[in-house]
Amino acid sequence: MPARIVVLSPNWLGDAVMALPALCAIRGEYPEDRLVVAARASIAGMFRMVPGVDDVVTLDAGGGWRGAAGWASDARALAAARADVAILLPNSFRSAWIARRAGIAERWGFSGDLRGRLLTRPMARPQGPLHQADYYRALISALGIAASSDTARVKVPADAGQRADELLARHGIEQGTVMVGMAPGAAYGRAKQWPPDRYARLVARLFERYGARSVLVGSRGDRQAGEDIAGPGHSLRLAGRGIVDLIGQTDLPLLVAVMSRCRAFVSNDSGAMHLAAAVGVPVTAIFGSTDERGTAPLPAAAPAVPPHEILSCAVWCRPCMLRECPIDHRCMTGVDPDHVADAVGRQIRR
């Protein structure tokens, strides 16, 4: 029996959230052992808010994510965890290499990517289409760990909740206000983004129908999307609607706390979409170039949370999985703001 287990996390926020049910299953299989998660600096903070995780190792802290110096730095950081077993959720050669270089005796993961010899328990990858969460569950099951039916869950730190209330108050949003979060960005590419003018129309509709205040969130890389929605081009339409642009102004704990204050959340297929679902907020997810069968948000842990709404436009070219649309972006322009407002309204009323 291992005494210390380190789980190497996927590299992107959305994938990391979808891996949480597998992480929960590992915790359940080894309740008395120390469970450590190793993750990129950009998402490591999320795992500090996940119940059952004892410690977090931050990778790519020095030397960069790519290159020999970065790999060696990550191996040293991983070695400091003194783990008996490493469970590798990423499929990369790099993750297997640093686990072996870290001196971890047992290294378990899917084979492939020329890394089979670096693993002590290489498992065959599942065949056929799967939701990404089920892909991670398949690895856990192959290792003999009982797959958990638990969904993703992230707990809001108390200090972050206080910071969120203070931040929202500075922007004129008091406690009790009907608030809808929105994540208009998408790191993968613009093909996944619902157009800014549609978001602006949605903000106006939600205020007119429900008196809801819209709060834009995202990383620094999403700032242009926020400016396109809340900027001068839509200032007349949004005048007095109380839109608040917090894009690039929150760390992960503060983002989670702001999300928890929302009655509903609207998002493209993005990491923020998955994070909001894990916080326990009903999500209206707009899918265009990507496939909702593989990356739809996981159900909320609490049964009282209204179900997520998945919206898309039935066009011949989707899901294309492209970063940029080579034609007219019809998969996204065909999603009507009124339909999105209807979906959000069902969640708010429940």
Solvent accessible surface area in square Angstrom, and as a share of the most:
residue,aa,sasa,rsa
1,M,193,0.86
2,P,18,0.11
3,A,61,0.48
4,R,54,0.20
5,I,3,0.01
6,V,0,0.00
7,V,1,0.01
8,L,3,0.01
9,S,7,0.05
10,P,6,0.04
11,N,42,0.22
12,W,154,0.54
13,L,34,0.17
14,G,10,0.09
15,D,39,0.20
16,A,0,0.00
17,V,2,0.01
18,M,3,0.01
19,A,2,0.02
20,L,7,0.04
21,P,0,0.00
22,A,1,0.01
23,L,8,0.04
24,C,49,0.30
25,A,6,0.05
26,I,1,0.01
27,R,44,0.16
28,G,57,0.54
29,E,70,0.31
30,Y,25,0.09
31,P,87,0.55
32,E,162,0.73
33,D,23,0.12
34,R,95,0.35
35,L,3,0.02
36,V,1,0.01
37,V,1,0.00
38,A,1,0.00
39,A,2,0.01
40,R,56,0.20
41,A,55,0.43
42,S,80,0.51
43,I,6,0.03
44,A,1,0.01
45,G,18,0.17
46,M,0,0.00
47,F,6,0.02
48,R,148,0.54
49,M,12,0.05
50,V,17,0.10
51,P,58,0.36
52,G,34,0.33
53,V,27,0.15
54,D,65,0.33
55,D,62,0.32
56,V,17,0.09
57,V,19,0.11
58,T,42,0.24
59,L,6,0.03
60,D,34,0.17
61,A,83,0.65
62,G,31,0.30
63,G,50,0.48
64,G,37,0.35
65,W,42,0.15
66,R,199,0.73
67,G,42,0.41
68,A,88,0.68
69,A,67,0.52
70,G,0,0.00
71,W,63,0.22
72,A,20,0.16
73,S,20,0.13
74,D,1,0.00
75,A,4,0.03
76,R,161,0.59
77,A,33,0.25
78,L,0,0.00
79,A,43,0.33
80,A,72,0.56
81,A,6,0.05
82,R,168,0.61
83,A,12,0.09
84,D,59,0.31
85,V,5,0.03
86,A,0,0.00
87,I,0,0.00
88,L,1,0.01
89,L,6,0.03
90,P,18,0.11
91,N,46,0.24
92,S,37,0.24
93,F,72,0.30
94,R,24,0.09
95,S,1,0.00
96,A,0,0.00
97,W,69,0.24
98,I,0,0.00
99,A,0,0.00
100,R,125,0.46
101,R,144,0.53
102,A,14,0.11
103,G,64,0.61
104,I,3,0.01
105,A,71,0.55
106,E,64,0.29
107,R,28,0.10
108,W,20,0.07
109,G,0,0.00
110,F,3,0.01
111,S,35,0.23
112,G,31,0.29
113,D,76,0.39
114,L,170,0.85
115,R,0,0.00
116,G,27,0.26
117,R,232,0.85
118,L,21,0.10
119,L,12,0.06
120,T,60,0.35
121,R,84,0.31
122,P,65,0.41
123,M,40,0.18
124,A,87,0.67
125,R,86,0.31
126,P,41,0.26
127,Q,161,0.71
128,G,56,0.54
129,P,138,0.87
130,L,76,0.38
131,H,31,0.14
132,Q,49,0.22
133,A,1,0.01
134,D,56,0.29
135,Y,33,0.13
136,Y,9,0.04
137,R,48,0.17
138,A,27,0.21
139,L,1,0.00
140,I,1,0.00
141,S,55,0.36
142,A,44,0.34
143,L,10,0.05
144,G,61,0.58
145,I,4,0.02
146,A,76,0.59
147,A,57,0.44
148,S,21,0.14
149,S,110,0.71
150,D,74,0.38
151,T,26,0.15
152,A,3,0.02
153,R,127,0.46
154,V,6,0.03
155,K,136,0.58
156,V,40,0.23
157,P,39,0.24
158,A,96,0.74
159,D,98,0.51
160,A,1,0.00
161,G,4,0.04
162,Q,116,0.51
163,R,91,0.33
164,A,0,0.00
165,D,35,0.18
166,E,83,0.37
167,L,13,0.07
168,L,6,0.03
169,A,58,0.45
170,R,176,0.64
171,H,74,0.33
172,G,47,0.45
173,I,7,0.04
174,E,131,0.59
175,Q,154,0.68
176,G,82,0.78
177,T,41,0.24
178,V,34,0.19
179,M,3,0.01
180,V,0,0.00
181,G,1,0.01
182,M,0,0.00
183,A,3,0.02
184,P,2,0.01
185,G,5,0.05
186,A,12,0.10
187,A,88,0.68
188,Y,76,0.29
189,G,13,0.13
190,R,165,0.60
191,A,2,0.02
192,K,22,0.09
193,Q,36,0.16
194,W,3,0.01
195,P,19,0.12
196,P,47,0.30
197,D,47,0.24
198,R,49,0.18
199,Y,0,0.00
200,A,0,0.00
201,R,64,0.23
202,L,0,0.00
203,V,1,0.00
204,A,3,0.02
205,R,63,0.23
206,L,0,0.00
207,F,68,0.28
208,E,102,0.46
209,R,102,0.37
210,Y,56,0.21
211,G,40,0.39
212,A,1,0.01
213,R,52,0.19
214,S,0,0.00
215,V,0,0.00
216,L,0,0.00
217,V,2,0.01
218,G,12,0.12
219,S,68,0.44
220,R,177,0.64
221,G,74,0.71
222,D,25,0.13
223,R,112,0.41
224,Q,113,0.50
225,A,12,0.09
226,G,0,0.00
227,E,99,0.44
228,D,59,0.30
229,I,1,0.00
230,A,37,0.29
231,G,13,0.12
232,P,127,0.80
233,G,73,0.71
234,H,31,0.14
235,S,63,0.41
236,L,162,0.81
237,R,97,0.35
238,L,10,0.05
239,A,60,0.47
240,G,70,0.67
241,R,57,0.21
242,G,22,0.21
243,I,38,0.19
244,V,7,0.04
245,D,45,0.23
246,L,0,0.00
247,I,7,0.03
248,G,14,0.13
249,Q,93,0.41
250,T,28,0.16
251,D,70,0.36
252,L,29,0.15
253,P,39,0.25
254,L,13,0.07
255,L,16,0.08
256,V,0,0.00
257,A,0,0.00
258,V,1,0.00
259,M,1,0.00
260,S,39,0.25
261,R,91,0.33
262,C,12,0.07
263,R,111,0.40
264,A,0,0.00
265,F,1,0.00
266,V,0,0.00
267,S,0,0.00
268,N,0,0.00
269,D,9,0.05
270,S,16,0.10
271,G,18,0.17
272,A,14,0.11
273,M,0,0.00
274,H,4,0.02
275,L,0,0.00
276,A,0,0.00
277,A,3,0.02
278,A,4,0.03
279,V,26,0.15
280,G,26,0.25
281,V,6,0.03
282,P,8,0.05
283,V,0,0.00
284,T,0,0.00
285,A,0,0.00
286,I,0,0.00
287,F,0,0.00
288,G,1,0.01
289,S,2,0.01
290,T,9,0.05
291,D,32,0.17
292,E,42,0.19
293,R,183,0.67
294,G,18,0.17
295,T,37,0.22
296,A,22,0.17
297,P,11,0.07
298,L,18,0.09
299,P,94,0.59
300,A,22,0.17
301,A,54,0.42
302,A,49,0.38
303,P,139,0.87
304,A,93,0.72
305,V,31,0.18
306,P,16,0.10
307,P,81,0.51
308,H,35,0.15
309,E,36,0.16
310,I,68,0.35
311,L,34,0.17
312,S,50,0.32
313,C,30,0.18
314,A,107,0.83
315,V,32,0.18
316,W,202,0.71
317,C,34,0.20
318,R,42,0.15
319,P,49,0.31
320,C,52,0.31
321,M,99,0.44
322,L,82,0.41
323,R,136,0.50
324,E,85,0.38
325,C,42,0.25
326,P,100,0.63
327,I,91,0.46
328,D,81,0.42
329,H,35,0.16
330,R,85,0.31
331,C,9,0.05
332,M,1,0.00
333,T,50,0.29
334,G,43,0.41
335,V,7,0.04
336,D,51,0.26
337,P,2,0.01
338,D,46,0.24
339,H,113,0.51
340,V,0,0.00
341,A,0,0.00
342,D,54,0.28
343,A,0,0.00
344,V,0,0.00
345,G,0,0.00
346,R,105,0.38
347,Q,6,0.02
348,I,12,0.06
349,R,160,0.58
350,R,185,0.67
